[in-house]
Amino acid sequence: MKQFVRQFRSFGRPSRLLMVNQFGINLGFYLLMPYLAGYLSGPLGLAGWAVGLVLGMRNFSQQGMFLVGGTLADRFGYKPLIVAGCLLRTGGFALLGLVNSLPALIVASAATGFAGALFNPAVRAYLAADAGERRLEAFAVFNVFYQGGILIGPIVGLALTAVDFRLTCLIAAAVFAVLTIVQLRALPEQETGGESRREPVLAGWRVIAANRTFVLFSLVMAGSYVLSFQTYLALPMEVRRIAPSAAVGDVVVATLFLVSGGLALAGQLKITAWLRARWSAGNCLAAGLFLMAAAFVAPLVAARTGPVGGAIAVVAAAALLALGTVAVFPFEMDTIVRLSGDRLVATHYGFYNTFVGVGILIGNLGTGVVFDLARAGGWPEAPWLGLIVIGALCAIGVRKLDRSRGLVQV
C-alpha cells in the first residue's frame, strides 16, 4: 500500500485526478450495469429480445463510436470530451431510472454507451501526455484505480438494487454528476497539438490505416480482450453448468470476481516493475498473453470432474486471467502511444478500442456457439481448448510482430 501511495503521489495533479476519476467512472458504471438485465426482464417485464436490444444498443453506441470519440478529442481537446462524456452518462443513467418505455430505454442506453466513447480515448490520451516518459508507471497505477471501481461498484450496487433499482440508477447518475463538476473545475486543459486540430478527419484516419504495424498490433491484441472477457461470459457459464444449485453458483461467481479484482489490485505495480526490469515491451506482452492462454488449462483439465473440481478450476482460471491482464495492460497502453508517434493519440486509442469491440463481439458469439455445440456433443473441453489456441496465437503474433516490425522497446 505504501508503494502504491508513494507512486500515486509522484505524478502531477492532472494524472492523479484522472486516476481517481477513473475509479469513480467504473464505480458508477458497475453500480448499475450488472443488474440492468435483471431489472429490464423482471420489474419492467420486457421480452428477451427487448432486453438484448437495450443492452446491445449500449455496447454498439460505445464500441462503434470510439473512433469518433477519439477523433473529437484530438480536434477539440481532451478535457471537453471527458466532461461531455461524464455529463452525457449522468443524463443516460438518470433516464434509465425514470422511464419504462422501450424507445426511451433505448435512447438512455445509447446515451450511456456513447458517453463512454467520448471520454475513454480522451482519458487515456490525456494521461499519456501528462505522464510523458512515465507512461508505463502511470498506466499501472491507473489500472489499480480502474480495477478498484470494478471490484467495489457491483458490491455497492447490489445493496442499492436490493432497495430499488431506480435508486441505483439515480445514485450512479449522481456519481457522474460529481465527476462532471470536479473535472470541469479542477482538470486543466491539455493541448492536443495544432496539427491534430487542423488535419481533416478522413486524412487522419488514413494515416492510422496506413500504419500497418499499429493495425496489425490492434488485430493481434483484439484476441486478448476476447480472453479477458471470458471472466464475464465463459467462466460464469461454466459455473452455472456445474453448480448443484443457483445459490452455490452465485457464491462461486462472486468468489471468481473477488479473486480476479483482488489480484489485479494487489499485483499490478509489482508485476509491472518486475517485467519492466527484465524484458522488452514485446516480450512482456507475449508473456502476459501466454499466461492468459494458460488460464484456461485448468477448466480444460477439470471439464469432466465434479462440481468441486470444476469450481476450483474456474476460480484458478479467473486468477491466472487477472494476472495475465495485469501484465499486459500497461505495456499495451504504452505501445499504442509509441506506435502512434505521439500524433493523433486519442484517435489511435479510438481506432484500437473500436477494433477490440468488433473482436469481442465476434469472439463472444463464437464462444457461445462452441459452448452450445460442446454441451450437445458431450465434449465440454472444446471451448477451453479454443480459448487456449486463441491466446497462444495472440502471444506468438505479438512476438513475431515485435521481431519483424519492432514494437519500440520500453
Contacts in CASP RR format, 6 or more apart in sequence:
PFRMAT RR
TARGET T0000
AUTHOR 0000-0000-0000
METHOD contacts of the structure
MODEL  1
MKQFVRQFRSFGRPSRLLMVNQFGINLGFYLLMPYLAGYLSGPLGLAGWA
VGLVLGMRNFSQQGMFLVGGTLADRFGYKPLIVAGCLLRTGGFALLGLVN
SLPALIVASAATGFAGALFNPAVRAYLAADAGERRLEAFAVFNVFYQGGI
LIGPIVGLALTAVDFRLTCLIAAAVFAVLTIVQLRALPEQETGGESRREP
VLAGWRVIAANRTFVLFSLVMAGSYVLSFQTYLALPMEVRRIAPSAAVGD
VVVATLFLVSGGLALAGQLKITAWLRARWSAGNCLAAGLFLMAAAFVAPL
VAARTGPVGGAIAVVAAAALLALGTVAVFPFEMDTIVRLSGDRLVATHYG
FYNTFVGVGILIGNLGTGVVFDLARAGGWPEAPWLGLIVIGALCAIGVRK
LDRSRGLVQV
3 269 0 8 1.000
3 270 0 8 1.000
4 141 0 8 1.000
4 144 0 8 1.000
4 269 0 8 1.000
7 137 0 8 1.000
7 141 0 8 1.000
7 269 0 8 1.000
8 16 0 8 1.000
8 19 0 8 1.000
8 141 0 8 1.000
9 16 0 8 1.000
11 19 0 8 1.000
11 130 0 8 1.000
11 131 0 8 1.000
11 134 0 8 1.000
11 138 0 8 1.000
11 141 0 8 1.000
12 130 0 8 1.000
13 188 0 8 1.000
14 126 0 8 1.000
14 130 0 8 1.000
14 187 0 8 1.000
14 188 0 8 1.000
14 190 0 8 1.000
15 127 0 8 1.000
15 130 0 8 1.000
15 131 0 8 1.000
15 138 0 8 1.000
17 182 0 8 1.000
17 183 0 8 1.000
17 186 0 8 1.000
17 187 0 8 1.000
18 123 0 8 1.000
18 126 0 8 1.000
18 127 0 8 1.000
18 130 0 8 1.000
18 142 0 8 1.000
18 187 0 8 1.000
19 127 0 8 1.000
19 138 0 8 1.000
19 141 0 8 1.000
19 142 0 8 1.000
19 145 0 8 1.000
20 145 0 8 1.000
21 82 0 8 1.000
21 123 0 8 1.000
21 179 0 8 1.000
21 182 0 8 1.000
21 183 0 8 1.000
21 187 0 8 1.000
22 123 0 8 1.000
22 142 0 8 1.000
22 145 0 8 1.000
22 146 0 8 1.000
23 145 0 8 1.000
23 146 0 8 1.000
23 148 0 8 1.000
23 149 0 8 1.000
24 149 0 8 1.000
24 175 0 8 1.000
24 179 0 8 1.000
25 86 0 8 1.000
25 119 0 8 1.000
25 176 0 8 1.000
25 179 0 8 1.000
26 145 0 8 1.000
26 146 0 8 1.000
26 148 0 8 1.000
26 149 0 8 1.000
26 150 0 8 1.000
26 153 0 8 1.000
27 148 0 8 1.000
27 149 0 8 1.000
27 152 0 8 1.000
27 153 0 8 1.000
27 156 0 8 1.000
27 175 0 8 1.000
28 93 0 8 1.000
28 149 0 8 1.000
28 153 0 8 1.000
28 171 0 8 1.000
28 172 0 8 1.000
28 175 0 8 1.000
28 176 0 8 1.000
29 89 0 8 1.000
29 172 0 8 1.000
30 149 0 8 1.000
30 150 0 8 1.000
30 152 0 8 1.000
30 153 0 8 1.000
30 154 0 8 1.000
30 157 0 8 1.000
31 153 0 8 1.000
31 154 0 8 1.000
31 156 0 8 1.000
31 157 0 8 1.000
31 160 0 8 1.000
31 168 0 8 1.000
31 171 0 8 1.000
31 172 0 8 1.000
31 175 0 8 1.000
32 93 0 8 1.000
32 96 0 8 1.000
32 157 0 8 1.000
32 168 0 8 1.000
32 169 0 8 1.000
32 172 0 8 1.000
34 154 0 8 1.000
34 157 0 8 1.000
35 157 0 8 1.000
35 158 0 8 1.000
35 161 0 8 1.000
35 165 0 8 1.000
35 168 0 8 1.000
36 54 0 8 1.000
36 55 0 8 1.000
36 96 0 8 1.000
37 51 0 8 1.000
37 52 0 8 1.000
37 55 0 8 1.000
38 51 0 8 1.000
39 161 0 8 1.000
39 165 0 8 1.000
40 46 0 8 1.000
40 50 0 8 1.000
40 51 0 8 1.000
40 54 0 8 1.000
40 55 0 8 1.000
40 105 0 8 1.000
41 48 0 8 1.000
41 51 0 8 1.000
43 165 0 8 1.000
44 100 0 8 1.000
44 105 0 8 1.000
46 54 0 8 1.000
46 102 0 8 1.000
46 105 0 8 1.000
50 102 0 8 1.000
53 102 0 8 1.000
53 106 0 8 1.000
54 102 0 8 1.000
54 105 0 8 1.000
54 106 0 8 1.000
54 109 0 8 1.000
55 109 0 8 1.000
56 109 0 8 1.000
57 106 0 8 1.000
57 109 0 8 1.000
57 110 0 8 1.000
58 109 0 8 1.000
58 110 0 8 1.000
58 112 0 8 1.000
58 113 0 8 1.000
59 113 0 8 1.000
59 361 0 8 1.000
61 109 0 8 1.000
61 110 0 8 1.000
61 111 0 8 1.000
61 112 0 8 1.000
61 113 0 8 1.000
61 114 0 8 1.000
61 117 0 8 1.000
62 112 0 8 1.000
62 113 0 8 1.000
62 114 0 8 1.000
62 115 0 8 1.000
62 116 0 8 1.000
62 117 0 8 1.000
62 120 0 8 1.000
63 117 0 8 1.000
63 353 0 8 1.000
63 354 0 8 1.000
63 356 0 8 1.000
63 357 0 8 1.000
63 358 0 8 1.000
63 360 0 8 1.000
63 361 0 8 1.000
64 117 0 8 1.000
64 354 0 8 1.000
64 357 0 8 1.000
65 113 0 8 1.000
65 114 0 8 1.000
65 117 0 8 1.000
65 354 0 8 1.000
66 117 0 8 1.000
66 120 0 8 1.000
66 121 0 8 1.000
66 349 0 8 1.000
66 350 0 8 1.000
66 351 0 8 1.000
66 352 0 8 1.000
66 353 0 8 1.000
66 354 0 8 1.000
66 357 0 8 1.000
67 205 0 8 1.000
67 347 0 8 1.000
67 350 0 8 1.000
67 351 0 8 1.000
67 353 0 8 1.000
67 354 0 8 1.000
68 117 0 8 1.000
69 81 0 8 1.000
69 117 0 8 1.000
69 118 0 8 1.000
69 121 0 8 1.000
69 122 0 8 1.000
69 346 0 8 1.000
69 350 0 8 1.000
70 81 0 8 1.000
70 117 0 8 1.000
70 121 0 8 1.000
70 122 0 8 1.000
70 125 0 8 1.000
70 346 0 8 1.000
70 347 0 8 1.000
70 349 0 8 1.000
70 350 0 8 1.000
71 201 0 8 1.000
71 204 0 8 1.000
71 205 0 8 1.000
71 346 0 8 1.000
71 347 0 8 1.000
71 350 0 8 1.000
72 81 0 8 1.000
72 118 0 8 1.000
73 81 0 8 1.000
73 118 0 8 1.000
73 121 0 8 1.000
73 122 0 8 1.000
73 125 0 8 1.000
73 192 0 8 1.000
73 346 0 8 1.000
73 347 0 8 1.000
74 125 0 8 1.000
74 192 0 8 1.000
74 196 0 8 1.000
74 197 0 8 1.000
74 344 0 8 1.000
74 345 0 8 1.000
74 346 0 8 1.000
74 347 0 8 1.000
75 192 0 8 1.000
75 196 0 8 1.000
75 197 0 8 1.000
75 201 0 8 1.000
76 197 0 8 1.000
77 122 0 8 1.000
77 189 0 8 1.000
77 190 0 8 1.000
77 191 0 8 1.000
77 192 0 8 1.000
77 197 0 8 1.000
78 122 0 8 1.000
78 123 0 8 1.000
78 125 0 8 1.000
78 126 0 8 1.000
78 129 0 8 1.000
78 190 0 8 1.000
78 192 0 8 1.000
78 346 0 8 1.000
79 122 0 8 1.000
79 126 0 8 1.000
79 183 0 8 1.000
79 187 0 8 1.000
79 188 0 8 1.000
79 189 0 8 1.000
79 190 0 8 1.000
81 118 0 8 1.000
81 119 0 8 1.000
81 121 0 8 1.000
81 122 0 8 1.000
81 346 0 8 1.000
82 118 0 8 1.000
82 119 0 8 1.000
82 122 0 8 1.000
82 123 0 8 1.000
82 126 0 8 1.000
82 183 0 8 1.000
82 187 0 8 1.000
83 180 0 8 1.000
83 183 0 8 1.000
83 184 0 8 1.000
83 187 0 8 1.000
84 115 0 8 1.000
84 118 0 8 1.000
84 119 0 8 1.000
85 115 0 8 1.000
85 116 0 8 1.000
85 118 0 8 1.000
85 119 0 8 1.000
86 115 0 8 1.000
86 119 0 8 1.000
86 176 0 8 1.000
86 179 0 8 1.000
86 180 0 8 1.000
86 183 0 8 1.000
87 115 0 8 1.000
87 176 0 8 1.000
87 180 0 8 1.000
88 111 0 8 1.000
88 112 0 8 1.000
88 114 0 8 1.000
88 115 0 8 1.000
88 118 0 8 1.000
89 111 0 8 1.000
89 112 0 8 1.000
89 113 0 8 1.000
89 115 0 8 1.000
89 116 0 8 1.000
89 173 0 8 1.000
89 176 0 8 1.000
90 173 0 8 1.000
90 176 0 8 1.000
90 177 0 8 1.000
90 180 0 8 1.000
91 108 0 8 1.000
91 111 0 8 1.000
91 173 0 8 1.000
91 176 0 8 1.000
92 108 0 8 1.000
92 109 0 8 1.000
92 111 0 8 1.000
92 112 0 8 1.000
92 115 0 8 1.000
92 173 0 8 1.000
93 108 0 8 1.000
93 112 0 8 1.000
93 169 0 8 1.000
93 170 0 8 1.000
93 172 0 8 1.000
93 173 0 8 1.000
93 176 0 8 1.000
94 169 0 8 1.000
94 170 0 8 1.000
94 173 0 8 1.000
95 104 0 8 1.000
95 107 0 8 1.000
95 108 0 8 1.000
95 111 0 8 1.000
96 105 0 8 1.000
96 108 0 8 1.000
96 109 0 8 1.000
96 112 0 8 1.000
96 169 0 8 1.000
97 108 0 8 1.000
97 165 0 8 1.000
97 166 0 8 1.000
97 169 0 8 1.000
97 170 0 8 1.000
98 166 0 8 1.000
98 169 0 8 1.000
99 105 0 8 1.000
99 108 0 8 1.000
117 350 0 8 1.000
117 353 0 8 1.000
120 349 0 8 1.000
120 350 0 8 1.000
120 353 0 8 1.000
121 346 0 8 1.000
121 347 0 8 1.000
121 349 0 8 1.000
121 350 0 8 1.000
121 353 0 8 1.000
122 346 0 8 1.000
124 333 0 8 1.000
124 346 0 8 1.000
124 349 0 8 1.000
125 192 0 8 1.000
125 345 0 8 1.000
125 346 0 8 1.000
125 349 0 8 1.000
126 190 0 8 1.000
127 135 0 8 1.000
127 138 0 8 1.000
127 139 0 8 1.000
127 142 0 8 1.000
128 135 0 8 1.000
128 138 0 8 1.000
128 139 0 8 1.000
128 333 0 8 1.000
128 334 0 8 1.000
128 337 0 8 1.000
128 345 0 8 1.000
129 190 0 8 1.000
129 192 0 8 1.000
129 345 0 8 1.000
130 138 0 8 1.000
130 190 0 8 1.000
131 137 0 8 1.000
131 138 0 8 1.000
131 139 0 8 1.000
132 138 0 8 1.000
135 333 0 8 1.000
135 334 0 8 1.000
135 337 0 8 1.000
136 272 0 8 1.000
136 276 0 8 1.000
136 330 0 8 1.000
136 331 0 8 1.000
136 334 0 8 1.000
136 410 0 8 1.000
137 272 0 8 1.000
137 330 0 8 1.000
139 329 0 8 1.000
139 330 0 8 1.000
139 333 0 8 1.000
139 334 0 8 1.000
140 268 0 8 1.000
140 269 0 8 1.000
140 272 0 8 1.000
140 329 0 8 1.000
140 330 0 8 1.000
141 268 0 8 1.000
141 269 0 8 1.000
143 264 0 8 1.000
143 268 0 8 1.000
143 326 0 8 1.000
143 329 0 8 1.000
143 330 0 8 1.000
144 264 0 8 1.000
144 265 0 8 1.000
144 268 0 8 1.000
144 269 0 8 1.000
147 261 0 8 1.000
147 262 0 8 1.000
147 264 0 8 1.000
147 265 0 8 1.000
147 268 0 8 1.000
148 261 0 8 1.000
148 264 0 8 1.000
148 265 0 8 1.000
150 261 0 8 1.000
151 257 0 8 1.000
151 258 0 8 1.000
151 261 0 8 1.000
151 262 0 8 1.000
151 264 0 8 1.000
151 265 0 8 1.000
154 257 0 8 1.000
157 168 0 8 1.000
160 167 0 8 1.000
160 168 0 8 1.000
160 171 0 8 1.000
161 168 0 8 1.000
192 346 0 8 1.000
195 343 0 8 1.000
196 343 0 8 1.000
196 344 0 8 1.000
196 347 0 8 1.000
199 344 0 8 1.000
204 344 0 8 1.000
204 347 0 8 1.000
205 347 0 8 1.000
205 351 0 8 1.000
207 343 0 8 1.000
207 344 0 8 1.000
208 214 0 8 1.000
208 215 0 8 1.000
208 344 0 8 1.000
208 347 0 8 1.000
208 348 0 8 1.000
208 351 0 8 1.000
209 215 0 8 1.000
211 339 0 8 1.000
211 340 0 8 1.000
212 405 0 8 1.000
213 339 0 8 1.000
213 401 0 8 1.000
213 405 0 8 1.000
213 406 0 8 1.000
213 407 0 8 1.000
214 336 0 8 1.000
214 339 0 8 1.000
214 340 0 8 1.000
214 348 0 8 1.000
214 351 0 8 1.000
216 401 0 8 1.000
216 405 0 8 1.000
217 335 0 8 1.000
217 336 0 8 1.000
217 339 0 8 1.000
217 398 0 8 1.000
217 401 0 8 1.000
217 407 0 8 1.000
218 351 0 8 1.000
218 352 0 8 1.000
218 355 0 8 1.000
218 356 0 8 1.000
219 355 0 8 1.000
220 394 0 8 1.000
220 397 0 8 1.000
220 398 0 8 1.000
220 401 0 8 1.000
221 285 0 8 1.000
221 332 0 8 1.000
221 352 0 8 1.000
221 356 0 8 1.000
221 394 0 8 1.000
221 398 0 8 1.000
222 355 0 8 1.000
222 356 0 8 1.000
222 357 0 8 1.000
222 358 0 8 1.000
222 359 0 8 1.000
222 360 0 8 1.000
223 359 0 8 1.000
223 363 0 8 1.000
223 390 0 8 1.000
223 391 0 8 1.000
223 394 0 8 1.000
224 289 0 8 1.000
224 292 0 8 1.000
224 325 0 8 1.000
224 328 0 8 1.000
224 332 0 8 1.000
224 391 0 8 1.000
224 394 0 8 1.000
225 356 0 8 1.000
225 357 0 8 1.000
225 359 0 8 1.000
225 360 0 8 1.000
226 359 0 8 1.000
226 360 0 8 1.000
226 362 0 8 1.000
226 363 0 8 1.000
226 364 0 8 1.000
226 367 0 8 1.000
226 387 0 8 1.000
226 390 0 8 1.000
227 289 0 8 1.000
227 292 0 8 1.000
227 293 0 8 1.000
227 295 0 8 1.000
227 296 0 8 1.000
227 321 0 8 1.000
227 387 0 8 1.000
227 390 0 8 1.000
227 391 0 8 1.000
227 394 0 8 1.000
228 292 0 8 1.000
228 321 0 8 1.000
228 325 0 8 1.000
229 360 0 8 1.000
229 364 0 8 1.000
230 296 0 8 1.000
230 321 0 8 1.000
230 367 0 8 1.000
230 387 0 8 1.000
231 256 0 8 1.000
231 257 0 8 1.000
231 260 0 8 1.000
231 318 0 8 1.000
231 321 0 8 1.000
231 322 0 8 1.000
233 364 0 8 1.000
233 367 0 8 1.000
233 368 0 8 1.000
234 367 0 8 1.000
234 371 0 8 1.000
234 383 0 8 1.000
234 384 0 8 1.000
234 387 0 8 1.000
235 256 0 8 1.000
235 299 0 8 1.000
235 314 0 8 1.000
235 317 0 8 1.000
235 318 0 8 1.000
236 253 0 8 1.000
236 256 0 8 1.000
237 368 0 8 1.000
237 371 0 8 1.000
238 299 0 8 1.000
238 310 0 8 1.000
238 314 0 8 1.000
239 249 0 8 1.000
239 252 0 8 1.000
239 253 0 8 1.000
239 256 0 8 1.000
239 311 0 8 1.000
239 314 0 8 1.000
240 249 0 8 1.000
241 375 0 8 1.000
241 380 0 8 1.000
242 306 0 8 1.000
242 307 0 8 1.000
242 310 0 8 1.000
242 311 0 8 1.000
242 314 0 8 1.000
243 249 0 8 1.000
243 252 0 8 1.000
243 307 0 8 1.000
243 311 0 8 1.000
244 307 0 8 1.000
248 307 0 8 1.000
252 311 0 8 1.000
252 314 0 8 1.000
252 315 0 8 1.000
255 315 0 8 1.000
256 314 0 8 1.000
256 315 0 8 1.000
256 318 0 8 1.000
257 318 0 8 1.000
259 315 0 8 1.000
259 318 0 8 1.000
259 319 0 8 1.000
259 322 0 8 1.000
260 318 0 8 1.000
260 319 0 8 1.000
260 321 0 8 1.000
260 322 0 8 1.000
261 322 0 8 1.000
262 322 0 8 1.000
263 319 0 8 1.000
263 322 0 8 1.000
263 323 0 8 1.000
263 326 0 8 1.000
264 322 0 8 1.000
264 325 0 8 1.000
264 326 0 8 1.000
267 323 0 8 1.000
267 326 0 8 1.000
268 326 0 8 1.000
268 330 0 8 1.000
271 323 0 8 1.000
271 326 0 8 1.000
271 327 0 8 1.000
272 326 0 8 1.000
272 327 0 8 1.000
272 330 0 8 1.000
272 331 0 8 1.000
275 284 0 8 1.000
275 287 0 8 1.000
275 327 0 8 1.000
275 331 0 8 1.000
276 284 0 8 1.000
276 410 0 8 1.000
279 287 0 8 1.000
280 402 0 8 1.000
280 407 0 8 1.000
280 409 0 8 1.000
280 410 0 8 1.000
281 331 0 8 1.000
281 334 0 8 1.000
281 335 0 8 1.000
281 338 0 8 1.000
281 402 0 8 1.000
281 407 0 8 1.000
281 408 0 8 1.000
281 409 0 8 1.000
281 410 0 8 1.000
282 331 0 8 1.000
282 335 0 8 1.000
282 398 0 8 1.000
282 399 0 8 1.000
282 402 0 8 1.000
282 407 0 8 1.000
283 399 0 8 1.000
283 402 0 8 1.000
284 327 0 8 1.000
284 328 0 8 1.000
284 331 0 8 1.000
284 410 0 8 1.000
285 328 0 8 1.000
285 331 0 8 1.000
285 332 0 8 1.000
285 335 0 8 1.000
285 398 0 8 1.000
285 402 0 8 1.000
285 407 0 8 1.000
286 395 0 8 1.000
286 396 0 8 1.000
286 397 0 8 1.000
286 398 0 8 1.000
286 399 0 8 1.000
286 402 0 8 1.000
287 327 0 8 1.000
287 395 0 8 1.000
288 324 0 8 1.000
288 327 0 8 1.000
288 328 0 8 1.000
288 395 0 8 1.000
289 324 0 8 1.000
289 328 0 8 1.000
289 391 0 8 1.000
289 394 0 8 1.000
289 395 0 8 1.000
289 398 0 8 1.000
290 391 0 8 1.000
290 392 0 8 1.000
290 395 0 8 1.000
291 320 0 8 1.000
291 323 0 8 1.000
291 324 0 8 1.000
291 327 0 8 1.000
292 320 0 8 1.000
292 321 0 8 1.000
292 324 0 8 1.000
292 325 0 8 1.000
292 328 0 8 1.000
292 391 0 8 1.000
293 387 0 8 1.000
293 388 0 8 1.000
293 389 0 8 1.000
293 390 0 8 1.000
293 391 0 8 1.000
293 392 0 8 1.000
293 394 0 8 1.000
293 395 0 8 1.000
294 320 0 8 1.000
294 388 0 8 1.000
295 316 0 8 1.000
295 317 0 8 1.000
295 318 0 8 1.000
295 319 0 8 1.000
295 320 0 8 1.000
295 321 0 8 1.000
295 324 0 8 1.000
296 317 0 8 1.000
296 384 0 8 1.000
296 386 0 8 1.000
296 387 0 8 1.000
296 388 0 8 1.000
297 384 0 8 1.000
297 388 0 8 1.000
298 312 0 8 1.000
298 313 0 8 1.000
298 314 0 8 1.000
298 316 0 8 1.000
298 317 0 8 1.000
298 320 0 8 1.000
299 310 0 8 1.000
299 313 0 8 1.000
299 314 0 8 1.000
299 317 0 8 1.000
299 384 0 8 1.000
300 381 0 8 1.000
300 384 0 8 1.000
300 385 0 8 1.000
300 388 0 8 1.000
301 313 0 8 1.000
302 309 0 8 1.000
302 310 0 8 1.000
302 312 0 8 1.000
302 313 0 8 1.000
303 310 0 8 1.000
303 380 0 8 1.000
303 381 0 8 1.000
303 384 0 8 1.000
304 380 0 8 1.000
304 381 0 8 1.000
305 313 0 8 1.000
331 410 0 8 1.000
334 410 0 8 1.000
335 407 0 8 1.000
335 408 0 8 1.000
336 345 0 8 1.000
336 348 0 8 1.000
336 349 0 8 1.000
336 352 0 8 1.000
337 345 0 8 1.000
337 348 0 8 1.000
338 407 0 8 1.000
338 408 0 8 1.000
339 348 0 8 1.000
339 407 0 8 1.000
339 408 0 8 1.000
340 348 0 8 1.000
367 383 0 8 1.000
367 387 0 8 1.000
368 383 0 8 1.000
370 382 0 8 1.000
370 383 0 8 1.000
370 386 0 8 1.000
371 383 0 8 1.000
373 382 0 8 1.000
374 380 0 8 1.000
374 381 0 8 1.000
374 382 0 8 1.000
374 383 0 8 1.000
398 407 0 8 1.000
401 407 0 8 1.000
END
